[in-house]
Amino acid sequence: MRKLLFALVFVLAVSSVSAQAFEGKEDMKFQIGANFQDNGTGIVVAYDYGLGENFSLGLSSSYVLGVEELINADFGDRIDLKARFNANLGSVFQLGDNVDIYPGLDLGLKNFGGHLGIRYFFSDGFGVFTEIGAPLAKYKTETLTPAEELHNQFVFSLGASFNLN
């Protein structure tokens, strides 16, 4: 499954290498989509605000809706909120106007992690995104319960992106 997701991200990256979607300082993006991971699927929302030519800060939150019944996950186990930093590299790679490639770091309620995303805009206001993420450091060092692992694992997200400028 992970190999398929990495292949999909690679194909999207290669096929989209013709544009950029990040406008720099004061650029605002909102994203909503689905996230896919082991033992559940859910929704993810993110907001990014450009602070410079090639970086942005933002917030993201995810909620795992479809959790396997064997996992005793309450509301606190299903939700996560993260502050995020993105390095928007479309202009660095001289891609153009419709694509943004953004690796980044995030600091959440469950862990410290990293992500890699790609946005492709069909018009000035609407596009699609795909993003992969994984924890780099978990807050709890002992063995995690299945419910605690919901936000401490590899995740793949796909959805719609909106330009708020």
C-alpha positions in Angstrom: 0.0 0.0 0.0 2.8 2.4 0.9 4.6 1.7 -2.3 1.5 2.4 -4.3 1.0 5.8 -2.4 4.7 6.7 -3.0 4.3 5.8 -6.7 1.1 8.0 -6.9 2.9 11.0 -5.4 5.9 10.5 -7.7 3.6 10.3 -10.8 1.7 13.4 -9.7 5.0 15.2 -9.1 6.5 14.3 -12.4 3.3 15.0 -14.4 2.8 18.4 -12.7 6.3 19.8 -13.2 5.2 22.7 -15.2 3.9 25.4 -12.8 3.7 26.9 -9.2 0.8 27.8 -7.0 2.5 29.7 -4.1 2.5 33.5 -4.5 4.8 34.4 -1.6 4.1 36.8 1.2 0.5 37.0 2.4 -0.6 34.1 0.2 -3.4 32.2 1.8 -4.4 28.6 1.0 -7.2 26.4 2.5 -7.3 22.7 1.9 -9.9 20.0 2.8 -9.6 16.4 2.0 -9.5 12.7 3.0 -6.7 11.1 4.9 -5.8 7.4 4.6 -3.8 5.4 7.1 -3.7 2.0 8.9 -6.8 1.2 11.0 -8.8 4.2 9.8 -9.7 7.0 7.4 -10.7 10.5 8.1 -10.8 14.1 7.0 -8.1 16.7 7.1 -8.2 20.5 6.9 -5.3 22.9 6.6 -4.6 26.6 6.3 -1.3 28.1 5.2 -0.2 31.8 5.2 2.8 33.0 3.3 5.3 34.9 5.3 8.0 35.2 2.6 8.9 34.3 -0.9 9.4 30.6 -0.2 7.9 29.8 3.3 4.6 29.7 5.0 3.1 28.9 8.4 -0.2 27.3 9.1 -2.5 25.0 11.0 -3.9 21.6 10.2 -6.3 19.3 11.9 -7.4 15.8 11.1 -10.1 13.6 12.5 -10.2 9.9 12.0 -13.8 8.9 11.2 -13.6 5.2 10.1 -11.8 3.4 12.9 -11.8 -0.3 13.1 -14.1 -1.5 15.9 -11.3 -3.4 17.7 -9.7 -0.1 18.5 -11.2 1.7 21.5 -10.7 5.2 20.2 -12.4 8.2 21.9 -12.6 11.7 20.6 -9.2 12.7 22.0 -7.6 9.7 20.2 -9.3 10.5 16.9 -8.4 14.3 16.6 -5.1 16.0 16.1 -4.2 19.7 15.7 -0.8 20.8 14.3 1.1 24.0 13.7 3.0 23.6 10.4 5.9 25.2 8.6 6.3 24.8 4.8 9.1 25.5 2.4 7.3 26.4 -0.8 9.8 25.3 -3.5 7.9 26.0 -6.8 9.9 29.1 -7.6 13.2 27.5 -6.5 12.7 24.8 -9.0 11.3 27.4 -11.5 8.1 25.4 -12.1 5.7 28.2 -13.2 2.3 29.3 -12.0 0.1 26.3 -11.2 2.1 23.9 -9.0 3.5 24.2 -5.5 5.8 21.5 -4.0 6.1 22.0 -0.2 8.1 19.9 2.2 7.5 20.9 5.8 7.5 20.2 9.5 4.6 20.1 11.9 4.3 20.2 15.7 1.1 18.6 16.9 -0.8 17.4 19.9 0.4 13.8 19.2 3.9 14.2 17.8 6.5 16.2 15.9 6.5 15.2 12.2 7.2 16.0 8.6 5.2 16.2 5.4 5.6 16.5 1.7 2.9 17.9 -0.4 2.0 19.0 -3.9 -0.7 21.4 -5.0 -2.0 21.8 -8.5 -4.3 24.7 -9.4 -6.7 24.5 -12.3 -7.7 28.2 -12.0 -6.8 31.1 -9.8 -9.0 29.8 -6.9 -9.4 26.0 -7.2 -6.9 23.1 -7.2 -6.1 19.7 -5.8 -3.5 18.6 -3.3 -1.8 15.4 -2.2 0.3 15.1 0.9 2.2 12.4 2.8 3.2 12.7 6.4 5.0 10.8 9.1 6.0 11.3 12.7 9.7 12.1 13.4 9.4 12.0 17.2 6.5 10.6 19.2 5.7 12.2 22.6 5.2 8.9 24.3 8.2 6.7 24.3 6.7 3.5 25.6 4.6 1.1 23.5 1.5 2.9 22.0 -2.0 1.5 22.2 -3.7 1.1 18.8 -5.8 4.2 19.5 -2.6 6.2 20.2 -1.1 5.0 17.0 -3.9 6.6 14.9 -1.9 9.9 14.6 1.5 8.4 15.0 2.0 6.7 11.7 2.4 7.3 7.9 -0.6 9.1 6.4 -1.6 9.9 2.9 -4.0 12.8 2.1 -5.8 13.9 -1.0 -8.3 16.7 -1.6 -9.3 20.2 -2.8 -7.2 23.3 -2.4 -8.5 26.9 -2.4 -6.7 30.1 -2.9 -8.1 32.7 -0.5 -6.5 35.8 -2.0 
